[in-house]
Amino acid sequence: MVVHLRTPRPVVAAFVVIAALACASIPPVPQTPSAATAAVSTATSLAAAPDRYVTAADARLRYRDIGRGDAVVLLHGMARSLDDWRLLADTLALDHRVIAVDVRGHGKSTRFSDPARLGVEMAHDVVRVMDQLGIRRAHIAGHSMGAAIAAKVASLYPDRVSSVALIAGPFSPDTTSFANDERGFAADVEQGRGMMGLLRWLFPTYPDSVLRTFDAEAMATNDAAAIGATMRGMDRLMTLPGALGTRRVPAAVIVGVGDPLLESSRWLASWWPGARLVEIPDTDHLTVIFHPRTRAEMKTLFRSSP
């Protein structure tokens, strides 16, 4: 099913880009109770919620936990952090328990320079976090790279996933080509040239002045080796036709019509059993996450997939 939604272009897009970049630098290791014994947070604001940490295999992961109800796990994009979800998480927390996670290699979670310790390990981490929090099943939502992680979780652990909201994901039918494409961007990051090549491709209508701000902040708040390794491990996150077998995981595939990854979402929705494809005009790879229709589609999906 394909749903087309027409809305006006946000006039503050450039400011949204800059504001959404704020990923905190690595802090000293705080002394916090184990996640297994921590009470469910009574906070309803992601910004006000305390940082908590779990150990997932070889990584220490930061998360924040707000609201009550059926669990929703939120996964951010590359070179970003859980802070990207502040507005959307607060809305979802009105009737859900929302767990926003800094995926490994990002934010305040453990960073790695070995692609083998990223990639599919990011998907395994989601279930590791759920295990430590005593969550049997959850809705999983991801943006950009986070959407690829969410899809991989659904393919590997369908019995643990109530539904998936896949927002502006970098899906591909050819993992080798995907890896080759990403290695060009990875080399830029690893060799000190930053992310301008990737940004110009993702946001072709944005002025270089905005993209340079994006690039400078992303490089200042992330580890270049970890981001390069994340890019090189992306092929291990791809979910291919047949991965779900006969198992059905309800999915909403949400994408902006102005996103270069539009065809990737169309491709995924073409074979994902029962997927609902929502294309939102006048939005791009980033602004789609702030659009009210994205929130509405997620809430509809979660309500209909207990």
C-alpha positions in Angstrom: 0.0 0.0 0.0 1.3 3.4 -0.9 0.1 6.6 0.8 1.0 10.0 -0.6 0.7 13.0 1.7 1.0 16.6 0.5 2.2 19.2 3.0 3.9 22.6 2.8 7.7 22.7 2.8 9.0 23.6 6.3 10.5 27.0 6.2 12.9 26.3 9.1 14.6 23.3 7.4 18.1 24.7 7.6 17.7 25.5 11.3 16.4 22.0 12.0 19.5 20.5 10.3 21.8 22.5 12.6 19.8 21.9 15.8 19.5 18.2 15.2 23.3 17.8 15.0 24.0 18.3 18.7 25.5 14.9 19.7 27.2 15.2 23.1 30.9 14.4 23.4 32.0 11.3 25.3 31.6 11.9 29.1 33.4 10.4 32.0 31.9 7.0 32.9 29.1 7.7 35.4 28.3 5.4 38.2 24.7 4.3 37.7 22.6 1.4 38.8 22.4 -1.6 36.5 19.6 -1.4 34.0 18.2 -4.7 35.1 17.4 -3.2 38.5 16.5 0.3 37.5 12.9 1.3 37.9 10.9 2.3 34.8 11.3 6.0 34.4 8.4 8.3 35.4 9.8 11.0 33.2 7.7 12.1 30.2 10.4 14.3 28.5 13.4 12.7 26.9 15.5 15.9 27.6 14.7 15.6 31.3 15.2 11.9 31.6 18.5 10.7 33.2 21.1 8.9 31.2 21.3 5.2 31.9 23.7 2.6 30.7 23.7 -1.2 29.9 26.5 -3.4 28.9 25.6 -5.2 25.7 28.3 -7.8 24.8 31.5 -5.7 24.3 29.7 -2.3 24.3 28.4 0.1 27.0 25.3 1.7 25.7 23.6 4.9 26.8 19.8 5.0 26.8 17.0 7.1 28.2 13.6 5.6 29.3 10.4 7.6 29.5 6.7 7.0 29.7 4.7 3.9 30.3 2.9 1.3 28.2 3.9 -0.9 25.4 7.6 -0.5 24.7 9.0 1.5 21.7 12.8 1.4 21.0 14.1 4.4 19.0 17.3 4.2 16.9 19.0 7.3 15.5 21.0 7.8 12.3 24.7 7.9 11.5 26.8 10.4 13.3 23.8 11.3 15.5 22.6 10.4 19.0 19.4 9.6 20.9 18.9 13.4 21.4 17.5 13.5 17.8 14.3 11.9 19.1 13.5 14.6 21.7 10.3 15.9 20.1 9.0 12.6 18.7 9.8 10.6 21.8 7.9 13.0 24.1 4.8 12.6 21.9 5.1 8.8 21.8 5.6 8.7 25.6 2.1 9.9 26.2 0.9 6.3 25.8 4.1 4.2 25.4 7.2 3.4 27.3 9.9 4.9 25.0 13.6 3.7 25.1 15.9 5.9 23.0 19.4 4.3 22.6 22.8 5.6 21.5 23.8 2.8 19.2 27.3 1.5 19.5 29.9 3.8 17.9 27.8 6.9 18.5 26.9 9.4 21.2 27.9 8.4 24.6 28.1 4.7 23.9 31.3 2.7 23.3 33.1 3.6 20.0 34.8 1.1 17.8 37.1 1.4 14.8 36.6 -2.2 13.7 33.7 -2.7 11.3 33.2 -6.2 12.6 32.2 -4.8 15.9 29.6 -2.6 14.4 27.2 -3.6 11.5 25.0 -6.4 12.6 26.2 -6.1 16.2 24.0 -2.9 16.3 21.0 -5.0 15.7 21.9 -7.6 18.3 22.4 -4.8 20.8 18.7 -3.9 20.5 17.7 -7.3 21.8 20.4 -7.2 24.4 19.1 -3.9 25.7 15.5 -5.4 25.7 16.7 -8.4 27.6 18.4 -6.3 30.3 15.3 -4.2 30.7 13.0 -7.2 30.9 11.2 -6.3 27.7 9.9 -9.3 25.8 8.5 -7.5 22.7 8.8 -4.0 21.5 8.0 -1.7 18.6 11.2 -0.6 16.9 11.6 2.7 15.1 14.7 3.9 13.3 15.7 6.8 11.1 18.3 6.5 8.3 20.9 4.1 9.6 18.6 3.4 12.5 16.0 2.2 10.0 18.4 -0.3 8.6 19.2 -1.5 12.2 15.4 -1.8 12.9 14.8 -3.9 9.8 17.7 -6.2 10.7 16.3 -6.7 14.2 12.9 -7.7 12.7 14.6 -10.1 10.3 16.8 -11.7 13.0 14.3 -11.6 16.0 10.8 -11.4 14.5 9.3 -12.9 17.7 10.7 -9.9 19.7 9.3 -7.2 17.4 5.7 -6.0 17.5 6.2 -3.7 14.5 8.8 -1.6 12.8 8.7 2.1 11.7 11.4 2.4 9.0 12.1 6.1 8.3 14.3 7.2 5.4 16.4 4.0 5.5 19.4 3.2 3.3 18.1 -0.1 2.0 19.7 -2.0 -0.9 19.2 -5.2 -2.8 22.9 -5.5 -3.5 25.1 -5.5 -0.3 28.3 -5.5 -2.3 27.4 -2.3 -4.2 26.2 -0.7 -1.1 29.5 -1.4 0.7 31.5 -0.1 -2.2 29.4 3.1 -2.3 29.9 3.6 1.4 33.6 3.1 1.3 34.1 6.2 -0.7 32.4 8.2 2.0 34.2 6.2 4.7 37.6 7.1 3.2 36.6 10.8 3.3 35.9 10.6 7.0 38.9 8.5 7.9 41.3 10.7 5.9 40.2 13.9 7.5 37.9 15.2 4.6 34.8 15.0 6.7 31.3 14.1 5.6 30.7 16.8 2.9 30.5 14.2 0.1 27.8 12.3 1.9 26.0 15.4 2.9 25.9 16.9 -0.6 24.4 13.6 -1.8 21.8 13.4 0.9 20.8 17.1 0.8 21.4 18.3 -2.7 19.2 21.4 -2.2 20.9 22.7 0.9 23.5 25.4 0.6 27.1 24.5 1.4 27.2 26.9 4.3 24.5 24.8 6.1 26.3 21.5 5.1 29.6 22.8 6.4 28.0 23.6 9.7 26.6 20.0 9.7 30.0 18.6 8.9 31.9 20.6 11.4 29.5 19.7 14.3 29.3 16.0 13.3 33.1 15.7 13.2 33.5 17.6 16.5 31.0 15.3 18.3 32.0 12.0 16.8 35.1 9.8 16.4 36.2 9.7 12.7 37.5 6.2 13.0 34.2 5.0 14.5 32.1 6.7 11.8 34.3 5.3 9.0 34.0 1.9 10.5 30.2 2.2 10.8 30.1 3.1 7.1 32.2 0.1 6.2 30.0 -2.2 8.2 26.7 -1.1 6.7 26.6 -3.9 4.2 26.2 -6.3 7.1 23.1 -4.5 8.2 21.2 -5.0 4.9 18.0 -7.0 5.0 17.2 -8.8 1.7 14.0 -10.3 0.3 13.1 -13.6 2.0 14.8 -12.7 5.2 11.5 -12.8 7.1 10.5 -16.1 5.6 6.8 -16.7 6.3 6.9 -14.5 9.5 5.0 -11.2 9.3 6.3 -8.1 11.1 4.0 -5.1 10.5 5.9 -2.3 9.0 5.4 1.4 8.1 8.0 2.5 5.6 8.1 6.3 5.7 10.2 8.5 3.4 10.3 12.1 2.1 9.8 12.5 -1.6 12.8 14.8 -1.7 15.1 12.1 -0.2 17.7 10.5 -2.5 16.9 7.3 -0.6 13.2 7.3 -1.8 13.8 4.4 -4.2 15.4 2.4 -1.4 12.2 2.7 0.7 10.1 1.8 -2.3 12.2 -1.3 -2.9 11.9 -2.4 0.6 8.2 -1.9 0.8 7.7 -3.8 -2.5 8.7 -7.1 -0.8 8.2 -6.6 2.9 5.0 -8.5 3.7 2.1 -6.1 4.4 4.3 -3.0 4.5 2.6 0.4 4.4 4.6 2.8 2.2 4.1 6.5 3.1 5.7 9.0 0.8 5.6 12.6 2.2 6.1 15.4 -0.4 8.1 18.5 0.4 10.2 16.7 3.0 13.8 15.4 2.7 16.0 12.9 4.4 16.1 14.9 7.7 12.9 16.9 7.8 10.7 13.8 7.4 11.5 12.8 11.0 9.9 16.0 12.3 6.8 15.9 10.2 3.5 15.4 12.0 2.4 12.7 9.5 5.5 10.7 10.6 4.3 10.8 14.2 0.7 10.0 13.2 1.8 7.0 11.0 3.9 5.6 13.8 1.2 5.9 16.4 -1.3 4.2 14.0 1.2 1.4 13.4 1.9 0.9 17.1 -1.8 0.9 18.1 -2.7 -1.7 15.4 0.2 -4.0 16.2 0.1 -4.9 19.9 
